[in-house]
Amino acid sequence: MTQQDTPTLTPHTLTRYDDDLEALRSLLMNMGGVAEQHFDDALAYLLDGDAQRGRVAMEQDYEIDRLETSIDELAIHIIARYAPAARDLRTIMAIVKAITDLERIGDKSEKLARIAEEVGPTLQSTAFATHFRVMGRIVKGMLHDALDAFVRQDHVAAEEIIRRDTHVNHEYNMVHDVLLGFMAENPEKGDLSLRMLYCMRAIERIGDHCANIAEYVIFQHKGVETHREERDEAKERTQI
């Protein structure tokens, strides 16, 4: 777009522009709240046997998909109509990136809830259920705080959230070792063990998505994503 093609923003247009940006942020927070609730509900089913909350996580994933579509459409509208520059454009890009991670969190929460129907009773009676609870508690906190940091544009808090992902990886490795021992002692439960392994991996991956959202806060502040490669390299070194 040339300078001649760039739209001139009148005071009225600027008000509409600000309103649209605020609507975009609000939709993101709505989507984040739904994803946060779905993950909490899936964990409640997996670790506590709360089937009612599990059904919510399984049956209402469409709400996350609906919000993702609305955000995509509004972001395209804002870019096409206002040609935002610099910081505002980074904010829009960060929101579009973040909704991809939120959609994947919702998807993994739904799958967690479905698998909980099969593995929940066994998992709840094992010694490694504690590790699942620790991982779940850390990741729930990461998701809540990442969304809060996004709203407040708090890049310092975002840095701290990214560091928490190493604790999730540590618990992942610990429970992986214990689960391998369980599989060796109970070969007849091999399929069940693999499903529990999937649940553990899903929780760990949700932690990665939370760290990604925190990374987008830093992207808005600095214009670059500073930790993704470092986190990937650290995971390759330490994770089984």
C-alpha positions as a LaTeX table, in Angstrom:
\begin{tabular}{lrrr}
\hline
Residue & $x$ (\AA) & $y$ (\AA) & $z$ (\AA) \\
\hline
Met1 & 0.00 & 0.00 & 0.00 \\
Thr2 & 1.43 & 3.37 & $-1.01$ \\
Gln3 & 1.19 & 6.48 & 1.11 \\
Gln4 & $-1.51$ & 7.73 & $-1.27$ \\
Asp5 & $-3.51$ & 4.53 & $-0.70$ \\
Thr6 & $-3.24$ & 4.70 & 3.12 \\
Pro7 & $-6.64$ & 5.65 & 4.57 \\
Thr8 & $-6.96$ & 8.98 & 6.34 \\
Leu9 & $-8.33$ & 8.41 & 9.84 \\
Thr10 & $-10.86$ & 11.04 & 10.91 \\
Pro11 & $-11.71$ & 11.43 & 14.63 \\
His12 & $-14.82$ & 9.35 & 14.04 \\
Thr13 & $-12.83$ & 6.67 & 12.26 \\
Leu14 & $-10.24$ & 6.65 & 15.03 \\
Thr15 & $-13.00$ & 6.02 & 17.57 \\
Arg16 & $-14.25$ & 3.08 & 15.50 \\
Tyr17 & $-10.68$ & 1.84 & 15.18 \\
Asp18 & $-10.15$ & 1.92 & 18.94 \\
Asp19 & $-13.50$ & 0.19 & 19.47 \\
Asp20 & $-12.59$ & $-2.56$ & 17.00 \\
Leu21 & $-9.21$ & $-3.12$ & 18.65 \\
Glu22 & $-10.88$ & $-3.32$ & 22.05 \\
Ala23 & $-13.44$ & $-5.77$ & 20.67 \\
Leu24 & $-10.60$ & $-7.91$ & 19.34 \\
Arg25 & $-8.91$ & $-7.99$ & 22.74 \\
Ser26 & $-12.23$ & $-8.78$ & 24.42 \\
Leu27 & $-12.89$ & $-11.70$ & 22.08 \\
Leu28 & $-9.42$ & $-13.06$ & 22.83 \\
Met29 & $-10.09$ & $-12.91$ & 26.55 \\
Asn30 & $-13.44$ & $-14.64$ & 26.08 \\
Met31 & $-11.73$ & $-17.39$ & 24.12 \\
Gly32 & $-9.02$ & $-17.65$ & 26.75 \\
Gly33 & $-11.61$ & $-17.94$ & 29.50 \\
Val34 & $-13.38$ & $-20.77$ & 27.66 \\
Ala35 & $-10.09$ & $-22.60$ & 27.03 \\
Glu36 & $-9.12$ & $-22.17$ & 30.68 \\
Gln37 & $-12.44$ & $-23.60$ & 31.85 \\
His38 & $-12.27$ & $-26.54$ & 29.42 \\
Phe39 & $-8.80$ & $-27.51$ & 30.64 \\
Asp40 & $-9.91$ & $-27.23$ & 34.27 \\
Asp41 & $-12.98$ & $-29.37$ & 33.54 \\
Ala42 & $-10.92$ & $-32.02$ & 31.72 \\
Leu43 & $-8.49$ & $-32.26$ & 34.66 \\
Ala44 & $-11.41$ & $-32.55$ & 37.08 \\
Tyr45 & $-12.67$ & $-35.55$ & 35.13 \\
Leu46 & $-9.25$ & $-37.14$ & 34.70 \\
Leu47 & $-8.03$ & $-36.72$ & 38.28 \\
Asp48 & $-11.23$ & $-36.51$ & 40.35 \\
Gly49 & $-13.77$ & $-38.43$ & 38.28 \\
Asp50 & $-16.10$ & $-35.46$ & 37.82 \\
Ala51 & $-18.03$ & $-36.77$ & 34.80 \\
Gln52 & $-20.36$ & $-33.77$ & 34.60 \\
Arg53 & $-17.47$ & $-31.36$ & 34.11 \\
Gly54 & $-15.87$ & $-33.82$ & 31.71 \\
Arg55 & $-18.95$ & $-33.73$ & 29.50 \\
Val56 & $-18.72$ & $-29.94$ & 29.34 \\
Ala57 & $-15.12$ & $-30.20$ & 28.12 \\
Met58 & $-16.15$ & $-32.74$ & 25.49 \\
Glu59 & $-19.32$ & $-31.12$ & 24.23 \\
Gln60 & $-18.57$ & $-27.39$ & 24.12 \\
Asp61 & $-15.37$ & $-27.22$ & 22.09 \\
Tyr62 & $-17.46$ & $-25.61$ & 19.35 \\
Glu63 & $-17.47$ & $-22.38$ & 21.38 \\
Ile64 & $-13.69$ & $-22.10$ & 21.05 \\
Asp65 & $-13.94$ & $-22.71$ & 17.30 \\
Arg66 & $-16.66$ & $-20.04$ & 17.00 \\
Leu67 & $-14.57$ & $-17.47$ & 18.83 \\
Glu68 & $-11.49$ & $-18.31$ & 16.76 \\
Thr69 & $-13.45$ & $-17.64$ & 13.56 \\
Ser70 & $-14.82$ & $-14.34$ & 14.92 \\
Ile71 & $-11.35$ & $-13.16$ & 15.92 \\
Asp72 & $-9.86$ & $-14.07$ & 12.55 \\
Glu73 & $-12.61$ & $-12.19$ & 10.72 \\
Leu74 & $-12.31$ & $-9.08$ & 12.89 \\
Ala75 & $-8.51$ & $-9.04$ & 12.62 \\
Ile76 & $-8.74$ & $-9.17$ & 8.81 \\
His77 & $-11.33$ & $-6.37$ & 8.88 \\
Ile78 & $-9.12$ & $-4.13$ & 11.04 \\
Ile79 & $-6.04$ & $-4.66$ & 8.89 \\
Ala80 & $-7.93$ & $-4.12$ & 5.63 \\
Arg81 & $-9.86$ & $-1.05$ & 6.79 \\
Tyr82 & $-7.32$ & 0.81 & 8.93 \\
Ala83 & $-3.87$ & $-0.42$ & 7.79 \\
Pro84 & $-2.55$ & $-0.32$ & 11.38 \\
Ala85 & 1.14 & 0.37 & 11.84 \\
Ala86 & 3.91 & $-0.67$ & 14.19 \\
Arg87 & 2.71 & $-1.53$ & 17.71 \\
Asp88 & $-0.97$ & $-1.98$ & 16.86 \\
Leu89 & $-0.09$ & $-4.30$ & 14.01 \\
Arg90 & 2.11 & $-6.36$ & 16.35 \\
Thr91 & $-0.80$ & $-6.57$ & 18.79 \\
Ile92 & $-3.11$ & $-7.87$ & 16.08 \\
Met93 & $-0.50$ & $-10.37$ & 14.93 \\
Ala94 & 0.04 & $-11.52$ & 18.51 \\
Ile95 & $-3.69$ & $-12.06$ & 18.99 \\
Val96 & $-3.94$ & $-14.07$ & 15.77 \\
Lys97 & $-1.00$ & $-16.20$ & 16.92 \\
Ala98 & $-2.47$ & $-16.62$ & 20.42 \\
Ile99 & $-5.83$ & $-17.92$ & 19.22 \\
Thr100 & $-4.07$ & $-20.79$ & 17.44 \\
Asp101 & $-2.55$ & $-21.84$ & 20.75 \\
Leu102 & $-5.88$ & $-21.42$ & 22.55 \\
Glu103 & $-7.64$ & $-23.55$ & 19.93 \\
Arg104 & $-5.06$ & $-26.31$ & 20.45 \\
Ile105 & $-5.48$ & $-26.06$ & 24.22 \\
Gly106 & $-9.22$ & $-26.55$ & 23.75 \\
Asp107 & $-8.64$ & $-29.48$ & 21.40 \\
Lys108 & $-6.27$ & $-31.23$ & 23.80 \\
Ser109 & $-8.65$ & $-30.58$ & 26.72 \\
Glu110 & $-11.46$ & $-32.25$ & 24.80 \\
Lys111 & $-9.29$ & $-35.28$ & 24.08 \\
Leu112 & $-8.15$ & $-35.40$ & 27.70 \\
Ala113 & $-11.76$ & $-35.55$ & 28.83 \\
Arg114 & $-12.59$ & $-38.33$ & 26.37 \\
Ile115 & $-9.64$ & $-40.45$ & 27.47 \\
Ala116 & $-10.50$ & $-39.77$ & 31.13 \\
Glu117 & $-13.58$ & $-41.94$ & 30.66 \\
Glu118 & $-11.27$ & $-44.91$ & 30.14 \\
Val119 & $-8.19$ & $-44.22$ & 32.26 \\
Gly120 & $-9.45$ & $-41.97$ & 35.06 \\
Pro121 & $-10.30$ & $-44.66$ & 37.65 \\
Thr122 & $-6.98$ & $-46.44$ & 37.13 \\
Leu123 & $-4.95$ & $-43.24$ & 37.11 \\
Gln124 & $-6.56$ & $-41.97$ & 40.30 \\
Ser125 & $-5.42$ & $-45.11$ & 42.16 \\
Thr126 & $-1.78$ & $-45.00$ & 41.04 \\
Ala127 & 1.26 & $-43.44$ & 42.68 \\
Phe128 & 1.95 & $-41.18$ & 39.73 \\
Ala129 & $-1.42$ & $-39.43$ & 39.96 \\
Thr130 & 0.37 & $-36.91$ & 42.19 \\
His131 & 2.71 & $-35.98$ & 39.34 \\
Phe132 & $-0.28$ & $-35.43$ & 37.07 \\
Arg133 & $-1.79$ & $-33.13$ & 39.68 \\
Val134 & 1.43 & $-31.15$ & 40.00 \\
Met135 & 1.71 & $-30.78$ & 36.23 \\
Gly136 & $-1.95$ & $-29.81$ & 35.97 \\
Arg137 & $-1.64$ & $-27.21$ & 38.74 \\
Ile138 & 1.45 & $-25.60$ & 37.18 \\
Val139 & $-0.07$ & $-25.51$ & 33.70 \\
Lys140 & $-3.40$ & $-24.11$ & 34.93 \\
Gly141 & $-1.48$ & $-21.32$ & 36.63 \\
Met142 & 0.56 & $-20.70$ & 33.49 \\
Leu143 & $-2.57$ & $-20.38$ & 31.36 \\
His144 & $-4.32$ & $-18.01$ & 33.74 \\
Asp145 & $-1.23$ & $-15.84$ & 34.21 \\
Ala146 & $-0.33$ & $-15.83$ & 30.50 \\
Leu147 & $-3.77$ & $-14.46$ & 29.63 \\
Asp148 & $-3.48$ & $-11.89$ & 32.42 \\
Ala149 & $-0.03$ & $-10.83$ & 31.20 \\
Phe150 & $-1.43$ & $-10.51$ & 27.67 \\
Val151 & $-4.19$ & $-8.18$ & 28.85 \\
Arg152 & $-1.82$ & $-6.05$ & 30.94 \\
Gln153 & 1.00 & $-6.22$ & 28.36 \\
Asp154 & 3.29 & $-7.26$ & 31.22 \\
His155 & 6.43 & $-8.59$ & 29.55 \\
Val156 & 8.16 & $-9.10$ & 32.90 \\
Ala157 & 5.41 & $-11.46$ & 34.04 \\
Ala158 & 5.58 & $-13.16$ & 30.64 \\
Glu159 & 9.26 & $-13.92$ & 31.14 \\
Glu160 & 8.48 & $-15.57$ & 34.47 \\
Ile161 & 5.69 & $-17.67$ & 32.93 \\
Ile162 & 8.06 & $-18.98$ & 30.28 \\
Arg163 & 10.52 & $-20.04$ & 32.99 \\
Arg164 & 7.76 & $-22.08$ & 34.66 \\
Asp165 & 7.62 & $-24.33$ & 31.62 \\
Thr166 & 10.88 & $-25.95$ & 32.80 \\
His167 & 9.05 & $-27.16$ & 35.95 \\
Val168 & 6.40 & $-28.77$ & 33.75 \\
Asn169 & 9.11 & $-30.52$ & 31.75 \\
His170 & 10.71 & $-31.74$ & 34.98 \\
Glu171 & 7.45 & $-33.27$ & 36.19 \\
Tyr172 & 6.91 & $-34.76$ & 32.74 \\
Asn173 & 10.22 & $-36.58$ & 32.92 \\
Met174 & 9.53 & $-37.80$ & 36.45 \\
Val175 & 6.09 & $-39.18$ & 35.69 \\
His176 & 7.40 & $-40.69$ & 32.46 \\
Asp177 & 9.90 & $-42.77$ & 34.43 \\
Val178 & 7.26 & $-43.88$ & 36.96 \\
Leu179 & 4.82 & $-44.72$ & 34.19 \\
Leu180 & 7.41 & $-46.86$ & 32.41 \\
Gly181 & 7.82 & $-48.81$ & 35.66 \\
Phe182 & 4.06 & $-49.26$ & 35.88 \\
Met183 & 3.98 & $-50.57$ & 32.31 \\
Ala184 & 6.75 & $-53.08$ & 33.09 \\
Glu185 & 4.91 & $-54.32$ & 36.19 \\
Asn186 & 1.51 & $-54.45$ & 34.46 \\
Pro187 & 2.10 & $-55.63$ & 30.87 \\
Glu188 & $-1.57$ & $-56.58$ & 30.56 \\
Lys189 & $-2.40$ & $-52.87$ & 30.93 \\
Gly190 & $-0.20$ & $-51.75$ & 28.05 \\
Asp191 & $-2.98$ & $-50.01$ & 26.11 \\
Leu192 & $-4.21$ & $-48.26$ & 29.25 \\
Ser193 & $-0.67$ & $-47.13$ & 30.05 \\
Leu194 & $-0.23$ & $-45.67$ & 26.58 \\
Arg195 & $-3.42$ & $-43.68$ & 27.02 \\
Met196 & $-2.17$ & $-42.31$ & 30.33 \\
Leu197 & 1.08 & $-41.47$ & 28.57 \\
Tyr198 & $-0.94$ & $-39.49$ & 26.03 \\
Cys199 & $-2.68$ & $-37.58$ & 28.84 \\
Met200 & 0.64 & $-36.71$ & 30.40 \\
Arg201 & 1.98 & $-35.53$ & 27.06 \\
Ala202 & $-1.16$ & $-33.48$ & 26.39 \\
Ile203 & $-0.79$ & $-31.61$ & 29.69 \\
Glu204 & 2.86 & $-30.93$ & 28.91 \\
Arg205 & 1.98 & $-29.64$ & 25.44 \\
Ile206 & $-0.67$ & $-27.33$ & 26.90 \\
Gly207 & 2.13 & $-25.89$ & 29.03 \\
Asp208 & 4.06 & $-25.22$ & 25.82 \\
His209 & 1.07 & $-23.37$ & 24.35 \\
Cys210 & 0.85 & $-21.24$ & 27.51 \\
Ala211 & 4.53 & $-20.36$ & 27.16 \\
Asn212 & 3.85 & $-19.44$ & 23.52 \\
Ile213 & 1.13 & $-17.01$ & 24.60 \\
Ala214 & 3.55 & $-15.44$ & 27.06 \\
Glu215 & 6.08 & $-15.20$ & 24.24 \\
Tyr216 & 3.61 & $-13.12$ & 22.21 \\
Val217 & 3.51 & $-10.58$ & 25.04 \\
Ile218 & 7.26 & $-10.17$ & 24.67 \\
Phe219 & 6.84 & $-9.99$ & 20.88 \\
Gln220 & 4.50 & $-7.03$ & 21.29 \\
His221 & 7.02 & $-5.31$ & 23.57 \\
Lys222 & 10.23 & $-6.01$ & 21.65 \\
Gly223 & 9.05 & $-6.89$ & 18.17 \\
Val224 & 10.79 & $-10.29$ & 18.29 \\
Glu225 & 10.13 & $-13.69$ & 19.83 \\
Thr226 & 13.12 & $-14.25$ & 22.07 \\
His227 & 12.70 & $-17.62$ & 23.76 \\
Arg228 & 11.13 & $-20.11$ & 21.35 \\
Glu229 & 14.39 & $-21.56$ & 20.02 \\
Glu230 & 15.92 & $-21.65$ & 23.51 \\
Arg231 & 12.93 & $-23.55$ & 24.88 \\
Asp232 & 12.94 & $-26.02$ & 22.01 \\
Glu233 & 16.65 & $-26.70$ & 22.42 \\
Ala234 & 16.31 & $-27.14$ & 26.18 \\
Lys235 & 13.44 & $-29.59$ & 25.68 \\
Glu236 & 15.47 & $-31.65$ & 23.24 \\
Arg237 & 18.31 & $-31.86$ & 25.78 \\
Thr238 & 16.21 & $-32.79$ & 28.81 \\
Gln239 & 13.00 & $-34.44$ & 27.68 \\
Ile240 & 12.76 & $-38.15$ & 27.06 \\
\hline
\end{tabular}
